[in-house]
Amino acid sequence: MITRPLSVPKIQKIAASSFLAYTATFVLLFYYMLNFNWLISAADSGITNGILALCCIVFSTLLGYYQPKSEPVIYVLVVTLILASFVTFSSTFILNQVIKDVKYDSFLQLTMPFRFIIVFIFLVWWALVNMLWYRLEEQSEMKERFFTAQNLAKEAELNKLRHQLQPHFLFNSLNSVYALTIVNPKEAGPMIMKLASFLRGTLKRDDEIWVSVAEEMEYIQLYLDIEKIRFSHRLHLDVQIDEETLGKSLPGTFLQPIVENAIKFGLYNTSAAITIAIRVGMEQDLLKITVSNPFDPDMKATGGTGFGLTAIKRRLYLLFADQNLLQTFIQEPNLFVTQLKIPQHNDQNHTH
């Protein structure tokens, strides 16, 4: 909603002070320069400037409610002429009724054109100031609406990406359960229970954008338990977490697709045992998470949608406007590394 200038307390004080100073100046001018007594000086200045002040309030309110898109200058000039005429004639009429002085009556009739010009110029200035105020307020409101719409769109896309990760993981997990019922039926039951616990935890944290490292690692442990049941002795884990990072924060469900990617490309194309290494530490103001897995460059990669890491990159860009927070590279000998960095100086209750 557009703020009226005279509704702002600071401007109200400035306007009241200016009115008193303006009125006092004319009182002194009438008394010392024109040799009228204090009563006539105070009456002329008070009545004229009082009516002018009321017209300024009316004009400001009118401009706040309506400004024509076309020909605003003509509109302002017409309204200013009407108000200036009203101030001049109404103040002259009232002063004629209040002050019975022949010398003053002659002065009043003589100065009417000059009074009209002064009031007209003042009202034109007042109109320009108010029009500028309302234009700036309108621009500020439009900018605020734009940023609000932009943030809503960004949050909607973030929620969409977060919700898309759940069926993506569920699809892969159901494939794992199906494979386990064939390879090791006895372990299928515990795996389904682990999967249910994992999905229950996902639903509970669905509205949380940020979680602590400790919470995320508990969440990841449930996922690793599911994969351990499936791959048994073939999957080994090497997890090292610096204690200082446990209270740090990261967006929820960021790490699981990265670990899933490491397991998929580390295990699915080999029958040998492998070790998935997870390192969590700090690098200046960045939470640094590294997930590495061995791979055989001669083996053809298992097919998939590739949605997990793509969604993570998109969420990182929406949150931090940085394309370089998720990096993947190869280290010798045949070690695939995924490196995630999360800035910690951002407001962790809102997206940016």
PyMOL commands that set and color helices and strands:
alter all, ss='L'
color gray80, all
select helices_A, chain A and resi 5-7+9-33+38-65+72-98+102-183+185-204+213-234+243-245+255-267+307-320
alter helices_A, ss='H'
color red, helices_A
select strands_A, chain A and resi 210-212+235-241+249-251+274-283+286-294+326-331+335-343
alter strands_A, ss='S'
color yellow, strands_A
deselect
rebuild
show_as cartoon
